[in-house]
Amino acid sequence: MKLALVTETFSPEINGVAMTFGVIAREFGRRKHEVTVYRPWRPDLSGADDHPEYREVALPGLPLPGYPLMRLGLPARHRLVKLWRAARPDLVHVATEGPLGASAVSAARALRVPVTSSFHTNFHLYMRHYGFTPLRRVAIAWLRYVHNRTRRTFAPTEEACRELAALGFTRLGVLTRGVDTRQFSPALRSAALRARWGAPNGEVVLLHVGRMAAEKNYPLLFCAYRAMRTVNPGLRFVLVGDGPLRPALQEAHPECIFTGFIPREALSHHYASADVYVHASLTETFGNVLTEALASGLAVASFDYAAARQFMRHGENGLAVPRHQPEALVAAATELARDGALRDRLRPAAAASFNDQSWANVVLGFETDLLATIMASPP
């Protein structure tokens, strides 16, 4: 299959969409498919020769206002039509719904090339965090318009598919996420790293990994952190990632450790060397960081939705609380800080949850769905 993958975020950016489609591009290439990734140009892009499994085509893009680490792709319909007339793909998959992704849908339809899409980010839920709540209906209408022009839209969970169907999205399917249990494993725990964090003698380490942005619910996360320290004053808090909120968070909490972005190889050691993970976000379609934390053997407290609903069993391999009860999440996090026996019971069970959730199975299922789309007649 000649696959054109269009995405406005990709490696070296660190987020769920970039990680997911980095793995998919790599694994499809290893399965002898011809994969070309179309993404916004950025100054630190590596050349296509650096990726034996796929090639990259850089298109015009701009840094997101107030968020220079992320790029916004510009419309590229005419250029994509020209490129795809010269080297016609068998299928175009659009991973993001921005200007570049929307123009790719139009280009594919103009050439009668099958096109599918993914829904990974609840942009309509982000609106209230940035002062755009009145535009929520406009955002939903735009997302629905882009996705319903494709032959199939993939969401990360059945729960997400049901929510999208209620909003008028059609032809939905599931593209779940896998976990590389060789990369994310309790075996990668590092005593040296814990010593650098000031936790050489078994002090509890709370970890958080993610984009430091308003939609990630940092006020609740730090509320949980403060409650945890009341019952465990020696607790350390390590935050991995970057974003517009980082300067203010770092100034307000100088006792915490802010690492910035780190390579995924180092990230796996950070997960395994911590003890507790608290997932406070309410806007995820999946939440890769939660599955990575579980696979790394952390005691996790989270709201019961998205990946947590799919993989966590309350009291068995983590603590999952009702979605709109922030006080319950704080209480669960506090219990994890207080109760060493509870942590010791949850952590091995968390890691064991992902023994069969391999990327190989996820990629095989997605490959089957895309090949079926190519063979099917247009809806």
N, C-alpha and C positions, 0 to 999 in steps of 0.2 A: 504494500500500500504506500502510495506517495501522500504523506500527511503534511498539510500546512497548519501549523499551530500558531495562532495569533494571540498574543498576551501583552498587556501593558505592564506586567511585572514578572520578572524572571531573575535567575541568578545573575549577579551576586546579591540581589536584594533578599532580605530575610523576612518572609511571611508565608502564610499557609499556601497561597496560590503559587508563588514562585517555587516553593519547595515541591509541591505536588507535581507541577508540570515539568520541573527539572527532572524528577524521577521518571515521569511518564516518557519524556523525550529520550532520556537515556535508555530506558528499558525497551521502548519501541525500536530504537536504533539497534539494540542488541538482538532483537527478534527479526532483524533484517528488513525492517520497514525503512523507507527513505523519509526522514523527518527534517523539515525546515521550520525553524522558529522565527517568527516575525515579531519584533519587539522594538520599543523606542530606543534610540541611540542614547548612550551615556558614555562619559569620558573614560571609564575604566573597563569598557567592554573588551573581552579577549577575542582573538580571531577565531574564525570557524575551524581552523586546523587544530585548535586546542581541544575540540570536542569530536572524538572519532565516531560517536554515535549519532550526532546530528549537526546541522549547520545553522548559523544565525544570520538573519538579514536585519540590519538596523534601519529603522524608519524614523522620520522626524518626531521629536518629542520635546517636552518642556518639563522642568522640575515643578512639582505641585506647589502652589503658593503656600508658604509657611511650612513646607515639608520637603526640603530639597533632596532627601534621600530617595524619594519616590518620583517616578516620571509619569507624565501624562502623554499618551500617544496622540498625535494629531491625525485628522482624517487623511486617509491615503487610498481612497477608492481607485482613482485613475492609475496610480502607480501599481497597486495590487493587480488590477485588471491586466496591465501590460505585462507584469511578471508572470502571472498565471496563464496568459495566452501563450507566452513563450515556453513555459514549463508547467503544463496543466497538472494540478494535484488531483488525486482521486477523491479527497475529502478535505474540507477546511473545518478546523475546530477552533472556535473563538472562546477563549478562557475568561475574558473580561469585557464589560459592557461599555467601556469608555468610547471616545470618538474614534480611536483606531479600530476597536473591536466592531463597533457598529458599521464602520465603512467596509470592513472585511466581509460582513454579512451581505452588504449590498453588492460588493464585487463578486462574491461567489454566486449570488443569485443571478447577476447579470450574465455570468458565464455558464449558468446551469451546472455548477459544481455543487455536489451535496455539501451542506454546511450544518454543523451541530454547534452547541454552545454549552457552557457551564455556568451555574449560578453558585458563586462562592462567597459573596460579600453582601451583607444586608445594608446596602447604601441607604435605603429608605429608613432604616432604624437609626442610622448615624445622624440623621438630619437634626434631631433635637439637641445633640451634643455640640452642634456648630451654629445654632441659631437659625436653622432653616426649617423648622417644623411645618410652617405653612406650605412648604414645597413637597411635603411627603407624598401627596397624591400625584403630583407631577413626576416625582422620581419613580413611583410604582408604575405609572403609565409608560414611562420611557423604558424601564426594564422589561415590562411585559411586551412592549412593541418590538424591542430588539430580539428577545428570546423567541417569541412566537413566530418570527420570520425564519427561524431555523427548523430543521427537520426533527430535532430532538434537543431538549434541555436536560442536562444532568445536574442533580443536586447531591450533596454529600450523604443525606440520610432520608429514610422514608418520611420521617417527621417533617423535614424541610420540603419534601415533595407535596405533602398534604397542605402545608401552609401556602405554598406557591399556587397550588390548584385552587385554593379558596380565593386567591387574588386574581384568578383568570389566566394563569399560565397553563399551557397545553403541552401534550406530548412529552411528559416528564419521565425521567429515569434516574437511577441511583449510580453515582460514581463515588464510592466510599474511599477511605484513605487507608493505607497500610502503614506499618511501622517496621523499620529495619531493626530487628532485635539484636543484630550484631553490633550496630552502631549505638543503639540505646539499650543499655544493659546495666544491671547492678554491678556487674563484674568490673566496670570502669571506674569504680569509686577510688578517689585519690586522697590519701592521707596528706600529701604535700599541699594539695589545693585547699583542703580544709584548714590546714595550719595557716595558709595565707589569709584565709577568711577570719582568722581568730577563733577557730573552733577545733583545736588540736586534741581536746580532752572529752570528746563526745557531746559538746554543746549542740543543741538542735539548730539546724540551718533551714530557714525558710527560703525557697527559691521562687522567682517569678521570671518568665521569659516572654517577651512580646514587644509589640510596637507601643511606645509611650505616647498614647493619644487619648483624647477625651472619651472615645467610645469604649475604652477598655475598663472603665469603672475603677480608676485608681483611688478615689475617695473611699470606697468600700474596702478595697484591698488594704489600705493603710489603717482603716478602722479595725479590720481583723488583726493586722500586725500589732497595733497598740494593745488590743485585748490579749493577744498571745503573750506579749511581754509582761503583762500583769501577773500571769501565772508561771512564766518562765523567763525571768529577767536576763538570763544569759543567752537568749535566742539571738541568732544573727539573721539578717535579711540581705540576700543577694539578688540584685535585679539585673537581668541580661537584656540588652536591647537599647534602642534609641528612639527618638521622636521628639515632637514639639514640646511635650511636657517635661522632658528630662531635666532641663536647667532648674525649673521651679521645684521639682521633686528632690533634686539633689541638694538644693539650698535648704529646703525645709527639713531634710532628713540626712544630715551629715554623718550620722552613725551607721547608715546603710552603705552597702557596697554596690556601686553602679559600674558595671563592666563595659558598657557600650556594646556595639555589635561584636560578636566573636565568630570565628569560622565554625562550621557545623562539627568538625572533628573535635574542637575544643568544647563545643556546646554539650556533647554527649558526656564528657567528663564532669561538667558542671551539674548536669541533671543527676548523675549517679552519685555525686559527692554530697548532695543535699539530703534532707530528710523529709521535708514537708513541702507540698505545693498547694497554693490556694488559687482557685480560678474564679475570679469575680465578674468577668465579662458577661454581659447579657445580650450581645449582638452577634454572636458567632453563628455561622452556618454549620460549622463542624468543631474546630478547635484542635489543631494538630498538637499544640503545646501540651494539652491535657493527655493525649495518648502517649506522647513522648515521655511525659513525667511518669505515667503509670508503668510504661514498659521499662523505665529506668529504676523502678522499685521505690517510688516515693509514696508517702501517705498523702492522699489527695482529698481536698474538700472542694466541692463544686456545686453549682446549681444543676438541677436534674433536667438537662436538655442537651440537644445536639450530641456530641461525642460522649458526654457523660451518661446520657440516657442509653446510648447504644452499648457502652462497654462497662459501666460501673454498676455494681450491686451494693446498695447501701449497707454498710456494716460488714461487708464481706471483703471487698477489694478497694474500698474508699468510702467517703461520706458524701452522699448526694442529697441535697436539700431542695425543697420546692423553689421554683424559679423566682418567685416574687416575694421571698421572705429573707431580706438581707440579714435580719437579726439571727436567722437560723444558720446562715453561712458563717457569721462571726462566732456563733456558739460552737459550730463544728470545728472551725479552725482553732479555737481556744482549747477544745478537747484534745486535738492532735498535739498541741504544744504541751499540754499537761500530762497526758497519759502515754508513757513510754511503752507499756504493754500493748496498747491499742496500735501504736505505730508499728511495733514489731510484728503484730499479727496482720496488718493490712499490707505492709510493703511487699512481702514475697507473693501474696495473692494478687497484688496489682501487676507485678511483672509477669506472672503466669497467665494473665488474661490475654496476652498477645502472642502466645505460642503459635497460634494458627492464623494470625492476622498479617500475613506476609504481603509485601508489595507484588510479589509474583502472581498471587491469586487476583489481586485488584487489577493489575495490568492485563491479565488474561481476560477478565470479564469486560473491561473497557474495549479491548481489541475486538472481542466478539461483537459488542454492540455497534462499534463503528463499521465493521465489515458488513453487518446486517443492514445498516443504514445505506451504505453504498449500493447494496444489491436491491434494496427496496425501491419501489417507484415513489415519486414525490407525493406528499400528502395532498 
